[in-house]
Amino acid sequence: MVNVAILGFGTVGSGVAEVLAGHEGSIARKADGLIRLKYILDVRDFPDNPFRDCFVKDFAAIEGDPAVDIVVETIGGTGAALDFTRRALEAGKSVVTSNKELVATHGYELTRLAKERGVCYLFEASVGGGIPIIRPLSQCLAANEILEIYGILNGTTNYILTRMIRAGLSFDAALKEAQEKGYAERDPSADVDGHDACRKICILAAIAFGRHIYPEQAPTEGISGISLADVDYAESAGKKIKLLGRAIRREDGRVCVYVAPHLVDHSDPLAGVEDVFNAITVRGDSIGDVMFYGRGAGKLPTASAVVADVMDVARNLGHRKALSWDEGGEDAVCGVEELRSRWYVRAAASADELRIALGGKLPAGRGTGSGEAACLTDEAMTRGELDRKLAGIETLSVMRVLD
């Protein structure tokens, strides 16, 4: 029998308990033995909960119990979650988590500590929720040299952009709707400012390219500045606006990691990913492009990924499954200014001025005739080269620039 303790009884933690209890028989068959929920750590009281006999309020009870094999951390953040994770690993217990912030910030340290103690630190649910991506990336695609990973990594922002595109809602109206449906938090900044997607793409980059990438090394831009004029210009050019996280391996081995709104062609599979769905594309030198698609969040989808990691540990108890990477540093990354791209520019300028300065397609849109215009450059250039071209227009006032 394998004993499990859950830290935190919020959305994901309660979902993990439900999956473990509801699928006990099938989990036991697939994991080669019974997996029992022994403890749930939470400072709150749950007197009417069916798991009420499992609750404790002091982590020391879990830490000091040699019968606990696996600790599931669903507290979130980098405060108590980091302290408890370190202590669990030091005590020789494997840890499974869905905490993207913790993995993105301290993943190198925690995977190294797990290796030193001969236990596992697994985090499949930290990136794709219910979408399997970490295990395929680290195992199924291991024979490939990964060239690039990119995709829609946040369901909340994708829902907002979908409603702006499909229903013509403003950003503020679409955000309010997302909050009413429970897709966005009361404070939506982690989603709409791109921080959630940033943490996820940093984790994927570390696994794919072998060195820790810290979130502060990844320039991040959200979607709050996207207007209906931008949506309309993009649509008239046969494109949709999507918030993408990207990690690109350069020839010198450095990695460019960033998050920003992009114009995606209607023919690209990512253009068809709508509402709260996520999609991640991995580009390998042998396999080409492989896409992983599904719901990137939610109580039971995320819990299913957490429990799958628990089962993986249980099947291999006593035999550590390696998942780690090397320490990061400034030499591991390169700036986005080195990337060449075709650009979308919306500016308070005449169409003739933009066309002459940038050269490219001038899509029709809501801003036409109102003292502004938009242009899609034909030529790929760096952001610095673009800025120098724009500087040639004395009366120019740039309103939006997108990849």
N, C-alpha and C positions, 0 to 999 in steps of 0.2 A: 504494500500500500504506500502511496505517495501522498504526503500531507502538504496542503497549500494554505497560505495566509494571504489575505487581500488587504492592502493598505488603501483606505479611502472607499466610502460607500456612496459615491455619487453616481452619475450616469453610467460610466464605464464599469466601475467596481460592482455596482448592483447587477449590471448585465453579465459580468463574468460569473457571479454567484448563480444567477439564473441558468446560464448555459451549463455550468458544471453540474447543477442539480437536475436540470431537465433532460440532459443527455447523458446521464451517468453511465447507463449500460453500454451505449455505443462508444462513449469515450474510453471506458475500461477495455473494450475489445480492441480498439485501435491503438491504445497506449500500452497494451500488454499488462494491464493491471489497474486496480481501483485507484482513482484520484479523489481524495477526500478533502473537503473544505473544513479546516480546523479552526481558523481564526479570521475575524474581520476587525481591522483597526479603524475606529472612528471616534471622535470626541463627542458625537451626538448619541442620544438614546433612541433605540428602535424597539420599544417594548412589544409592539404588535407584529413585528416582522417575523416571517417564518425562519429566518436565520438568527433569531435573537440570542440563542445559546452560544453563538460563535463570537459575539462582540467582546472586544477588550479595548481599553483606552490607553494602555501603556505598551509602547513598542518593545520594551524589555521582556515582556512575556513571550513575544514571538522570537526575539533575538536569542533568548536563553533556552528555548525549547529545542533540544537536539532532534526531535521528531519532525520538525518543520523542514521540508526539503526545498520548497519553492515559495518565494515571496513575489506576489503580484502587486506592483506599485502603480496605483491609479490616482495618486494625490494631485499630481500636476505641479508645475513650477520647479524651482531649483532651491527651495528652502528645506523644509522637512523631508521632502522627497529625496534630495541628495544625501542628507544625513542618514536616513533610514536605509537607503540603497547601499551606501558605503558599509554601514554596520552589518547589514545582511550578508553582503559578499565576504566581509572579514570573518563572519561567523561560519562561513562555508556553505551558505545557502545560495542557490541559483536565484536570479531575479529576472522577472519578465515585466515589461512596462509598455504603456502606450504614450508615455510622456515625451513628446517631440522636443520640447524646450530643453529638458534635461539631457537627452541624447545629443542634440545639436551642440550644446554648450560643454558637456562633460563626458561625451562618449568615449574619447580616447582614454581618459583616466579610468573610467569604469570598466571598459573592456579589458584594459591592462590589469586592473585589480582582479577581475574575474579569472583571467588567465593565471595570475599568480596563485590564486586560491584553488585552482582546478575546478571551477564551477562555470556556469553559463550566465551570460547577460544578453537576453534576447529582446527584440523590440519591433517585431513585424508590424504591429498596429500603429507605430509612431508616425508612419508616413502615409500609407494608403488607407488607414482604417481597415475596412473589410477587404480591400484590394490587395492581393498578394503581390509584393514587389521586392521586398528585401531578400527573401529566400530565393526567388528566381534569379535576382541580380547576382547574389553571392554564390549560388550553386549551379543553376541550370545554364546560365550564360557565362560561367567562369572561364570557358575556353576562349572567349572573345576578348579582344582588346576593345574596351568600351571607348567610343569616340565622343558620344554626347548623350545626355539625358535631358529631356525637356517635357513639359506638360502642364496641364491644369491641375494644380495641387490643392486648391481650396474651393470647396463646394459653395460657401457663402457668396464669395465674389462672383463665381460662375452663375449662380442664381440671379444676382443683381444685374449682371451684364445681360443675361438672357431676357430678363423682364424689360430692360431698357431697349433691347433689340426687338423683341416680339410685341411688346405692348406699348412702346413709346413712352414708358415712365421715365421721369427724371431720376438721377442717382438717388436723391433724397427720398423720393416716393418709393423706389424699388428697395432701398434699405429698410424703410419703415415696414414694408410688406414682409420682407425677410425676417424682421424681428417679430412681427405678429405671428408668423408661421413657426417660429422657434428655430429658424436657420441661422439667425444672427444674434449675438449677445447684446445686452443692453449697452455695453461698451464694445463696439464692433471694431475697434482700432486694430487689434491683432490680425483680423481678417482683411478689412478694407485697405489697411496701410501696407499689406503684403508680408507682415512678419511671420505669420503662420506658414505661408508658402516658402519663405526664406529658410526657416528651420528645416523644413522637409527636404528642400533641394540640397542643403548642406549635408544632411545625413546621407542622401543618395550619392552625393559626390565623394564623400569619404569612403563609402563602400566600393564604389566603382573605380576610384583613382588612387586609393591607398593612403591618403593623408587627411588628417582632420582639417576641415574647413569651418572656421568660426563664423557665426552669423554676421558679425561686424565686418567680415571680409567680403561680404556679398552685398553690393549696392542693391537697394530695395526701393521700389516705387509701387504704390498701390493704385486704386482705381477711382479715388474720390474726385480726381480732376477730370474724369471722363464726362463729356457732355453729350447731349442728344445730337448736337451738330457733328461731333466726331463719329458717333454711331452711324449717322446718315451718310456722311462722306465715305466711310468705310464700305457701307452697303452699296453705294453707287459704283464703287470700284471693284465689287465682287468679293468683298472681304468682311470678316467679323472681328470685333475686338475681343481678345481673350487675355486674361492675366496668366502669364507663363513664368515658371521657374526654369532656368536653364543652367546646365553645367557642361562646359565644352573643354575638351582636352586639346591643348595646343601642341604643336610639334616638339617644343622643347620640354614637354612634360608638365608644364604649369597648367592650372585649370582656371577658367573664367567662369565664375558663378554669379548669377544675378537674378532678380525678379523685376518684371516690368510688364505693362500692357503691351501687347503685340497685335498687329494686323495679320490675321490668318486667312489665307485664301479659302474660298468656299469649297474647293476640291480637296483640301486637307482634312483628314479624318477628325482632327481636333475641332474643326468648325461645327461639326455635328454633335459635339458633347455639350449638353445643355442642362439647365436647372442645377441641382446640387451634385451632379455627377462629376467625377474626376477622370482624367486619363493621363497616363504617363508613357512616353515613348522612350525606349532605349535603343540606341544606334550602336551596333557592334560591327567590327571589321569583317566578321564571317557571316553573321546572321542577318545583317542589314537592320531594318527597323522592326521592332516588336512593340506592340501597344498593350498596356494593361488598363482596363476600363471598369468602372463600377462606382458604387457609393463610397465616398471617401470618409464618411463619418457616420455617426448614429450609434445608438446604444448597442444593439445586437450585432450589427456588422463589425464594429470595433471589438466587441467582446469575443466574437468568434475568432478573430485573428489572435487575440491575447490567449485564448484557451488553446489554440493550435500550437502556440509557442510552449505553453505549459505541457501539452502532450509530448511535444518534441523533447523537452528536457526529461520528462518522465521515462520515455522510451530509452533514453541514453544516460540514465542516472549513473553517476560514477565515471562517465566518459565525456569529458568536456567537448562541446561543439564550439569550434573556434569561429569567432566573428570579431575581427579587430582590424585596426589600421595604425599607421605610424603617426607620430606627432605632427601637428601642423606648424605653420610659420609663414612669414611674409614671402619666402621663396616658393611656396606651394601654389600661389595664386598670381594671376595677372589681371590688370584692370580692364574694364569693359571698353575703355577708350581704344584698345587695340583691335576690337572686333569691327569688321566691315559689314555693313548692312544697307538695304534699301530703306529709306526713311519716309515716314508720313509727317508732314509739317502743316499745321493750320496757323494762319497768321493774319493780323490786321494789315493786309496789303492787297494790292490789285493782283488779279490772276496773271496779268502780263509780267509783273515784277517777279512773282514766284517762278513762273515758267522760265524766264530768262536767267534767273539766278541759279535755279536748281536743275532744270531740265527734267521733264517727266510728265506723268499723267496728271491732269487737273480734273478730279471727280466733281460732279455736280453735287450740291447738298444744300442744307437749310441755310447755310451762311452766304450762299451766292447772292450777290447784289446788295449785301449789307455791310460792305466795307471790309470783308474778309474773304479769304480763299484758302484752299487746301491743295497740296501737291504730294504725289507719290513719286519719289525719285526713280529714274530708270537705272542710274548708276549706283553700285554699291560703294559706300565710302565709310570712313570712320566718323565718329561723332565730332571730332576736332575738325575734320575736313568739311563736314556739314556746317558747323558753326562759322567757319571762315567764309563759306559761300553766303550764308545768311547775313554776315556782317557787311557784305557789299551792298545791301539795301538800306539806305540811310533812314527811311521812314518805317522800317519794318518793326512790328511788335509781335513777337512769337507767342502764340496762345497754347500750342500743344505740339509735342514731338513724340512720335512713337516708332518703334522698330517695325 
